Amino acid sequence: MGGWLGVLAVKKLTGMRRRTGDLFVLPLCVGIAVGRVGCLLAGLADDTFGKPTTLPWAVDLGDGVGRHPVQVYEILFLILLGIFLARKTKLRDGARFRIFMASYLGWRILIDFWKPQPLIGGMNLIQWSCITGIVCLAVEFVLGRKVHNVRAAG
């Protein structure tokens, strides 16, 4: 989300109006997935591990406790999302990036329930940030539709 805000700020400062996010969707899927491999290999020190579970695919990160391999879940999600978004479906400029952002933020809201994190109002800070991002995407979508409809009517 910080990267997204940074790009928006730089584009505003430089007067750039062209949508560029679609170019970054597949690199983001790959980059985040590779990062999650690092998180898994870092074990407990990374603080991104899952809650204890007795499922047969639980991972032991060195403390003798079987845990949800949340990093693996995320890698699989990103592979599927990347495949879906790589399809040659014709979309408006910027739509692929917005689909990526909404999907990934929604995913993080769900997956973080399987992580033992401090909660505020039933969710952790990452989840609250993701909700904020989804609200921003929704507002932008609604406002963008209104601008598009005004242009079409005018």
C-alpha distance (Angstrom), angle and dihedral (degrees) to the residues before:
residue distance angle dihedral
M1 . . .
G2 3.80 . .
G3 3.79 90.6 .
W4 3.79 90.7 49.7
L5 3.81 91.7 51.2
G6 3.80 90.7 46.1
V7 3.79 92.6 53.1
L8 3.81 91.4 47.5
A9 3.81 90.6 51.1
V10 3.82 93.8 48.9
K11 3.80 91.7 46.5
K12 3.81 89.8 51.2
L13 3.81 92.5 48.3
T14 3.81 92.8 48.0
G15 3.80 95.7 41.3
M16 3.81 93.1 -120.2
R17 3.80 110.0 158.3
R18 3.81 101.3 172.7
R19 3.81 116.4 107.5
T20 3.81 110.3 -120.4
G21 3.82 104.3 167.0
D22 3.81 95.1 96.1
L23 3.81 88.7 67.6
F24 3.80 90.6 60.7
V25 3.80 101.6 47.4
L26 3.81 98.4 93.3
P27 3.83 94.6 38.7
L28 3.82 88.4 51.0
C29 3.82 91.8 51.2
V30 3.81 91.3 49.4
G31 3.81 95.1 41.6
I32 3.79 95.3 49.0
A33 3.83 90.9 45.5
V34 3.81 91.4 51.9
G35 3.79 88.9 47.6
R36 3.80 90.0 54.0
V37 3.82 89.5 55.0
G38 3.80 86.1 58.4
C39 3.80 90.7 48.2
L40 3.81 90.7 52.6
L41 3.81 92.6 47.8
A42 3.82 91.3 48.2
G43 3.81 89.3 60.7
L44 3.77 120.4 -171.1
A45 3.80 94.1 -10.3
D46 3.80 90.0 70.1
D47 3.83 94.6 61.3
T48 3.82 91.8 -141.9
F49 3.80 96.6 101.8
G50 3.79 125.7 127.4
K51 3.77 131.4 -109.7
P52 3.82 119.2 -90.1
T53 3.80 116.0 -80.6
T54 3.80 139.2 169.9
L55 3.81 93.8 -143.1
P56 3.82 113.7 132.3
W57 3.82 92.1 -115.7
A58 3.81 94.2 53.3
V59 3.81 114.8 134.4
D60 3.79 126.5 -137.2
L61 3.78 108.8 -142.5
G62 3.78 93.4 -167.3
D63 3.79 102.2 -75.1
G64 3.81 97.3 87.8
V65 3.82 92.5 -109.2
G66 3.81 121.6 120.8
R67 3.79 108.6 -133.0
H68 3.79 138.6 -176.2
P69 3.82 106.1 -92.5
V70 3.80 90.9 -130.9
Q71 3.80 91.0 167.0
V72 3.83 90.2 58.5
Y73 3.80 90.5 47.0
E74 3.80 88.7 53.9
I75 3.80 93.5 47.1
L76 3.81 90.2 53.1
F77 3.81 91.0 46.7
L78 3.82 91.1 51.2
I79 3.82 92.2 48.9
L80 3.81 90.7 52.4
L81 3.81 92.4 43.9
G82 3.82 90.9 48.9
I83 3.81 91.8 50.5
F84 3.80 91.0 48.0
L85 3.81 93.5 48.4
A86 3.83 93.9 43.7
R87 3.79 91.2 63.8
K88 3.77 112.6 114.4
T89 3.79 93.1 -116.2
K90 3.79 111.8 146.9
L91 3.79 109.7 -115.8
R92 3.80 133.4 167.6
D93 3.80 115.5 -95.3
G94 3.78 109.9 -78.8
A95 3.81 95.5 15.8
R96 3.80 94.5 104.9
F97 3.82 90.8 53.9
R98 3.79 92.4 47.3
I99 3.81 90.8 49.6
F100 3.81 88.4 50.4
M101 3.80 92.7 49.2
A102 3.81 95.3 46.0
S103 3.82 91.6 46.1
Y104 3.79 95.0 46.3
L105 3.81 94.5 44.6
G106 3.81 90.1 48.2
W107 3.80 89.6 48.6
R108 3.80 91.9 51.6
I109 3.80 90.6 51.4
L110 3.81 89.4 55.3
I111 3.82 100.8 39.4
D112 3.79 94.3 47.9
F113 3.82 89.6 66.0
W114 3.84 84.5 71.4
K115 3.82 92.5 56.1
P116 3.81 123.9 84.6
Q117 3.80 98.4 -124.2
P118 3.81 131.9 146.7
L119 3.80 108.8 -91.4
I120 3.78 132.0 -141.6
G121 3.78 113.4 -169.1
G122 3.82 91.0 -11.1
M123 3.82 96.5 -51.8
N124 3.79 137.9 73.0
L125 3.80 125.3 -113.9
I126 3.80 93.4 -98.2
Q127 3.80 90.2 55.6
W128 3.80 91.8 49.6
S129 3.81 89.4 49.1
C130 3.80 90.0 50.8
I131 3.80 91.3 51.3
T132 3.81 88.4 51.3
G133 3.81 89.6 51.5
I134 3.81 92.3 49.6
V135 3.81 90.6 49.4
C136 3.83 89.5 50.9
L137 3.81 90.5 50.1
A138 3.81 90.7 48.8
V139 3.82 92.6 49.4
E140 3.80 90.9 47.3
F141 3.81 90.2 48.9
V142 3.80 92.8 51.1
L143 3.81 93.7 44.4
G144 3.80 91.3 44.8
R145 3.79 90.8 52.6
K146 3.80 91.0 50.7
V147 3.83 91.5 50.9
H148 3.81 90.6 45.8
N149 3.82 91.8 49.0
V150 3.83 91.7 48.4
R151 3.82 90.6 51.0
A152 3.81 91.6 47.5
A153 3.79 91.9 49.2
G154 3.83 94.1 44.8
